[in-house]
Structures are given as structure tokens and as C-alpha cells.
Amino acid sequence: MAPTIAMQVIDLIRRSGLDRGTHVREQWAADSLGISRSPVRKALAYLAELGLVSQEPNRGYFLNRSSSELAHVDLSAGSNAEEDAYFRIGDEYLTGRFTDEFTTAEICRRHGLTTREADRVLLRMEREDLIRRRPGRGWEFQHLLSTREAHDQSYRFRMIVEPAAVLEPGFAVDAEKFALHREQQESLLSGDALLLPRGELFRVNAEFHEMIVGCAANAYLLDAVSRVNRVRRLIEYRHQTDRHRLVRQAREHLELLDLLEGGDQAAASRFLRDHLDEVRELKTRLPGSG
């Protein structure tokens, strides 16, 4: 699998202390990893699609980030005990293994955390509106999306609201916010899709869509989309490991910005609905209505 070999190539780059702009030769990587050039070639092509290296015709691949900048590459769930526990707790809830109230001591016991580590994990989940304190003692999950059908419904709701917001008579491009989000999406194409943790990737994506809806100057539309984003956060985290898909998503976001800045709201509305429908089908594996 290209992502697995890609991670080995990244680890090799970090161990070798390579600088930005360094030529990453296929043969060097293959020899260093003890594998053939073919999987290395596929891994480098994968990293190029993620923006971490650039391919130059007849020359090969060159680093876009230094080895130190690759220190926090995240191709899997978490990189430490707290991060791992955060996503394991979420998975337990989503798979029906964690439905009742629970205590900090139980989290420590189930996930091998100290009390301080468990407190930090639970406070993070509380800040993100995933859990809430029970009166007196313990915690419980908020109302969150936990089934494929509910996830599908959240996307269908957004397919109604977001394209309609673009067509609102009060819709106006906010040049400053557009510039900020364009820069964020371009950063995803330059490697951030691989470097950022799942929580940050969700935030960037959710805030992009909320920014678009916010330009309609209708507080009710924005509130509706913001509420959906809050309840879908946990189930969305399970889909953030496909970093390759996030690159395509960022390109589509930039295309949407181009359409809106060009004044073609009708085309932007159609594009946004198709974009949401495609992502919906990928994440829920439920077919469209035709």
C-alpha cells in the first residue's frame, strides 16, 4: 500500500535530516528501505499528490518540506496515549460499546491513562461538545450522529441548505474571509492534508462551509449548519484518515471560491450540491436518489 511505504519514506527523510528542496532519489530510498524501486515510486507519487514533494519532469522528486517540518506527520489515528484514547473512546461510542454514563476513573482503567491524562482527554471532548458533565458525578455523551443513516441525513440536510444559501439575495463575497480560506485550502494542497491532526482538518473543513453560508447574511442558515457540524464531528473523525481524498476536496473548495468570486452563484450552487453529494456517498456508502 502506497500510504504505508510513504510513511516509511517520510521516516527515512526525517532520520536523514534532509532540507527543503533536496532531491529524493528513488534508488536511494529503495536501497535504504531494502525494497524495490516500484513501491517507492508509487509512494513518492502519493506524497506528491499530498503536496509534500514535487515532481519535476526528467529529474524526479524534490522535498517541499524539511525533515523537521515532517516531524508531526499523522497518517494514522493519534501519535500519543491521549490522542489514541480520544479516538478509541469515540469509536467505542460509535460502535455502541460506550452508551451509558461513565467516570474519569473508568476512562483511566479502560485506556491505561493517568488521572491527569484522562482529565485532559475529557476536557477536550467537553470543549468540542461531544460529552457533558452529569449532575453530581461522571460524564455522558451529547446527542451525536452515530449511525450511517443519520450521517447520510446530515449531508442531505446540508445539500438543501448550503446551495440555497449561495442563492440568497443577500449573499455577498467577503474578500478578506475568502482570501483566508483560500490560503488554508492551498496549504492543504502543499502538505497540510497530511501534516494536520484530524481535529484540525475537521475544523478547517467545517469553518470553510460555515464561511460560505455566512456570506448569505442569514443567521438562521448559519446556525443550522453550525449545529449540524457540532453533532457530526465525532463520526467525521473516522473518515479523516483518507488524506488523499482531502487533497481532492481542497481542490474542489478552491474551485467553489473561484465560481463565487466570479459572480456565478447559480453555477456555484450546483457545484456545491454535487460536491456535498459526492462526499456524502463516499462517507456513508449509501447511493444517491438518482
BELCORKA-V38616 format. One line per field, one symbol per residue. burial: 1 if it has 9 or more other C-alpha atoms within 8 Angstrom, else 0. Layout:
burial: ???
//
This chain:
burial: 01101111110111001111100101001110100010111111111111111110000111111110010001101100011111101111110001001111001100001010111111001100111101000111100111000111011101111111111000100000010011011111111111110100110101011111111100001100110111111111100110110110011111011011000110011111101110011001000000
//
